[in-house]
């Protein structure tokens, strides 16, 4: 396997497991303190984790870490942080209004849109087993988020589903963020970019919570552990995909593999929370794994 292709696969898997674990741990906090409060506090932990990662990089004498230079770079980091914060807030607002089972597949499609943008507008070449693997993974990502029963009961069009406008906008913004982030970090220090982007995102989320007059309070001490784990896993996910986008031209591989974050969430929920999975989710999980194997061979 070519080094840059291996980087793309590892980065995509890092994003998948990072976000997947974060979503699993979020199941422990959202019912306790609410989704937006969980989001804000977890990102504060994530920003701290990024700071420690940067300090560790400097401590071991890494010559690659560089502070962002130039007004354009700083403005770009602020823009990407604010845009990703907007995606999070829109997603949580949409999920709060409507049925998760109906809206999840819509948002899950952002990774496929990213891959399509990369292929059409940025000339990424995808052929053979790699193309087949990407299609299989994307199909699995959509199907693993589908609730057949909920769709069968819903006779109205998707545009009339509560929360659909927010999720649709968030999906488009997430795809735009991903493809532009890929272009932005190329040739730059990925750790520096990821750390400061995440810091700006956290600042925007905290500001949004303050404007909404949300009380950032935790009632049970054990919840702090889950919040810290969410932040740590988010740090790993953003660091992984930033490394992949900066070090590999295979944007679609990183985007689609990282977009399969529902797979570890569902598997862990089944193992540790005894949540039931549908036959379609099981089939989709197998499909995603098969697609990952095809991509690795591509």
matplotlib code that plots the C-alpha trace (Angstrom):
import matplotlib.pyplot as plt

x = [0.0, 1.4, 2.3, -0.1, -2.9, -2.1, -2.2, -5.7, -7.0, -5.6, -6.8, -10.3, -10.4, -9.1, -12.0, -14.5, -13.5, -12.9, -16.3, -18.0, -16.6, -17.5, -21.1, -21.2, -20.0, -22.5, -25.3, -24.1, -24.3, -27.1, -29.9, -28.2, -27.4, -28.8, -27.3, -25.9, -24.5, -22.8, -21.5, -20.0, -18.4, -17.0, -15.4, -13.8, -12.2, -11.3, -9.6, -7.6, -6.6, -5.4, -3.3, -1.7, -1.1, 0.7, 2.7, 3.7, 4.7, 6.9, 8.3, 9.6, 11.3, 9.1, 10.4, 7.2, 4.9, 4.5, 2.3, -0.1, 1.4, -0.4, -3.8, -5.3, -4.4, -5.7, -8.9, -9.3, -8.9, -11.5, -13.8, -13.5, -14.0, -17.2, -18.5, -18.1, -19.7, -22.7, -22.9, -23.0, -25.6, -27.8, -27.6, -28.5, -31.4, -32.7, -32.5, -34.2, -37.2, -37.6, -37.1, -33.5, -34.3, -35.5, -32.9, -29.7, -29.4, -29.7, -26.8, -24.8, -24.8, -22.3, -19.3, -20.6, -21.2, -17.6, -16.2, -18.3, -17.1, -13.5, -13.9, -15.9, -14.2, -10.7, -9.9, -9.5, -9.1, -11.1, -11.2, -11.4, -11.7, -11.2, -14.3, -16.3, -15.2, -16.2, -19.6, -20.1, -19.0, -21.3, -24.3, -23.5, -23.3, -26.7, -28.4, -26.9, -28.7, -32.0, -34.9, -37.2, -40.1, -40.0, -39.8, -42.7, -44.9, -43.9, -46.1, -45.2, -42.3, -38.9, -39.3, -42.2, -40.4, -39.7, -36.0, -35.3, -34.4, -31.7, -30.3, -30.3, -28.3, -26.0, -25.3, -24.4, -22.2, -20.5, -19.6, -18.4, -16.4, -14.7, -13.7, -12.4, -10.6, -8.8, -7.6, -6.8, -4.5, -2.7, 1.0, 0.5, 1.2, -1.9, -1.6, -1.3, -4.3, -6.4, -5.7, -6.5, -9.5, -10.8, -10.1, -12.1, -14.9, -15.0, -15.1, -18.1, -20.0, -19.4, -20.6, -23.7, -24.4, -24.0, -26.3, -28.9, -28.4, -27.7, -26.4, -23.2, -23.7, -23.1, -25.2, -23.4, -19.6, -19.4, -20.7, -17.4, -15.6, -17.8, -17.4, -13.7, -13.8, -16.0, -13.5, -10.5, -12.1, -13.1, -9.5, -8.4, -10.9, -10.0, -6.3, -6.6, -8.6, -6.5, -3.4, -5.0, -6.1, -2.7, -0.6, -2.7, -4.4, -7.1, -9.8, -12.7, -11.1, -10.6, -14.1, -16.1, -14.2, -14.5, -18.1, -18.8, -18.7, -22.1, -20.6, -18.5, -21.3, -23.9, -21.6, -20.6, -24.2, -25.2, -22.3, -22.4, -25.8, -27.7, -29.4, -31.0, -29.9, -32.1, -31.4, -30.7, -28.1, -26.4, -26.3, -25.0, -22.3, -21.1, -21.2, -19.1, -16.4, -16.4, -16.0, -13.1, -11.4, -12.0, -10.5, -7.5, -6.9, -7.5]
y = [0.0, 3.4, 5.6, 8.4, 5.9, 4.3, 7.7, 8.3, 5.0, 5.4, 9.0, 8.0, 5.2, 7.6, 10.0, 7.1, 5.7, 9.2, 10.5, 7.1, 6.8, 10.5, 9.8, 6.7, 8.5, 11.3, 8.9, 9.0, 12.8, 14.1, 12.8, 14.2, 17.8, 18.3, 18.1, 21.6, 21.8, 18.4, 19.8, 22.9, 21.3, 18.4, 20.9, 22.6, 19.3, 18.8, 22.2, 21.3, 18.0, 19.8, 22.1, 19.1, 17.5, 20.6, 20.9, 17.3, 17.8, 20.7, 18.8, 15.9, 18.4, 18.2, 20.6, 20.3, 22.3, 25.9, 28.7, 29.9, 32.8, 35.6, 37.3, 35.1, 31.9, 33.2, 34.4, 31.0, 29.1, 31.4, 30.8, 27.0, 27.0, 29.1, 27.1, 23.8, 25.2, 26.3, 22.7, 21.3, 23.8, 23.2, 19.4, 19.5, 21.9, 19.8, 16.6, 18.4, 19.2, 16.0, 12.2, 11.1, 8.0, 10.1, 12.9, 10.8, 9.4, 12.9, 14.2, 11.1, 11.8, 14.8, 12.5, 11.3, 14.9, 15.7, 12.8, 13.9, 17.4, 16.2, 14.0, 16.5, 19.8, 18.9, 16.1, 13.2, 10.0, 7.1, 3.8, 0.1, -1.6, 1.8, 3.2, 0.1, 0.3, 3.9, 3.2, 0.3, 2.3, 5.2, 2.9, 1.4, 4.8, 5.7, 2.4, 2.1, 5.3, 4.3, 3.2, 1.2, 1.3, 5.1, 5.6, 3.2, 5.1, 8.5, 9.2, 12.9, 14.1, 14.7, 18.5, 18.4, 16.5, 18.7, 19.6, 18.8, 22.3, 22.6, 19.1, 19.8, 23.1, 21.4, 18.6, 21.0, 23.1, 20.0, 18.9, 22.4, 22.6, 19.2, 19.8, 23.4, 22.2, 19.6, 22.4, 24.7, 22.3, 21.0, 22.1, 23.4, 22.1, 19.9, 19.8, 23.6, 24.1, 21.5, 22.8, 26.5, 25.6, 23.6, 26.4, 28.9, 26.4, 26.0, 29.8, 30.1, 27.3, 28.8, 32.2, 30.5, 28.9, 32.3, 34.0, 31.3, 31.7, 28.0, 26.9, 25.0, 22.9, 19.2, 17.6, 14.2, 14.0, 10.9, 12.9, 14.8, 11.6, 11.1, 14.7, 14.4, 11.2, 12.9, 15.8, 13.4, 11.4, 14.5, 15.7, 12.4, 12.6, 16.1, 15.5, 12.3, 13.8, 17.0, 14.8, 12.8, 15.8, 17.5, 14.4, 12.6, 13.5, 10.8, 13.2, 10.8, 8.0, 10.1, 11.7, 8.5, 6.4, 9.1, 9.6, 6.0, 7.0, 5.5, 2.0, 2.0, 3.9, 1.2, -1.7, -0.3, 0.5, -3.1, -4.5, -2.3, -0.7, -3.7, -1.6, -3.7, -3.3, -3.9, -6.4, -3.5, -2.0, -5.4, -5.7, -2.1, -2.8, -5.8, -3.7, -0.9, -3.4, -5.0, -1.5, -0.7, -4.0, -3.1, 0.4, -1.0, -3.3, -0.5]
z = [0.0, -0.9, 2.1, 1.2, 0.8, 4.1, 5.7, 4.3, 5.5, 9.0, 9.2, 8.1, 10.7, 13.3, 12.6, 12.5, 15.9, 17.4, 16.6, 17.1, 20.6, 21.3, 20.3, 22.4, 25.5, 24.7, 25.4, 29.1, 29.3, 27.1, 29.3, 32.4, 31.3, 27.8, 24.4, 23.9, 27.4, 26.8, 23.5, 25.1, 28.2, 26.1, 23.7, 26.6, 27.5, 23.9, 23.7, 26.8, 25.2, 22.1, 24.3, 26.0, 22.6, 21.4, 24.6, 24.2, 20.6, 21.7, 24.7, 22.5, 20.3, 17.2, 14.6, 12.6, 14.9, 13.7, 14.8, 12.1, 10.2, 8.4, 8.8, 6.1, 8.0, 11.3, 9.6, 8.0, 11.2, 12.9, 9.9, 10.0, 13.8, 13.5, 10.6, 12.4, 15.5, 13.3, 12.0, 15.5, 16.7, 13.6, 14.0, 17.7, 17.0, 14.1, 16.2, 19.0, 16.7, 14.8, 14.9, 15.0, 13.0, 10.0, 10.2, 10.9, 7.4, 5.9, 7.9, 7.4, 3.6, 4.1, 3.7, 0.3, -0.8, 0.2, -1.8, -4.8, -4.5, -4.4, -7.4, -9.6, -8.6, -7.4, -9.9, -7.4, -9.3, -8.0, -9.9, -9.6, -6.1, -4.5, -6.2, -5.3, -1.7, -1.4, -2.8, -0.5, 2.6, 1.6, 1.1, 4.5, 6.2, 4.9, 5.7, 9.2, 10.2, 8.7, 10.9, 8.6, 11.0, 11.3, 7.6, 7.0, 9.4, 7.9, 4.9, 4.5, 2.4, 4.0, 3.6, 6.0, 8.7, 11.7, 11.9, 8.3, 7.2, 10.0, 9.2, 5.4, 5.9, 8.4, 5.9, 3.2, 5.5, 6.8, 3.3, 2.4, 5.6, 5.0, 1.4, 2.1, 5.3, 3.1, 0.8, 3.7, 5.7, 2.6, 3.0, 6.5, 10.0, 10.5, 14.3, 14.6, 12.3, 14.0, 17.5, 16.7, 14.6, 17.5, 19.9, 17.8, 17.5, 21.3, 21.8, 19.4, 21.2, 24.6, 23.3, 21.9, 25.2, 27.0, 24.6, 25.2, 28.9, 29.4, 32.8, 32.3, 35.4, 36.1, 38.8, 39.1, 39.4, 37.2, 34.2, 34.2, 33.2, 30.2, 29.2, 29.4, 27.3, 24.6, 24.4, 24.2, 21.4, 19.5, 19.7, 18.3, 15.4, 14.4, 14.7, 12.6, 9.7, 9.7, 9.4, 6.6, 4.6, 5.0, 4.2, 1.5, -1.7, -1.1, 0.3, -0.5, 1.5, 4.6, 4.3, 3.8, 6.4, 9.0, 8.1, 9.1, 12.8, 13.5, 13.2, 16.4, 18.2, 17.3, 18.1, 21.5, 22.3, 21.5, 23.6, 26.7, 26.7, 25.4, 22.7, 20.0, 16.3, 13.3, 10.6, 8.3, 10.7, 11.0, 7.2, 6.8, 9.4, 7.5, 4.3, 5.9, 7.0, 3.6, 2.0, 4.3, 3.3, -0.4, 0.1, 1.9, -1.1, -3.6]

ax = plt.figure().add_subplot(projection="3d")
ax.plot(x, y, z, "-o")
ax.set_aspect("equal")
plt.show()
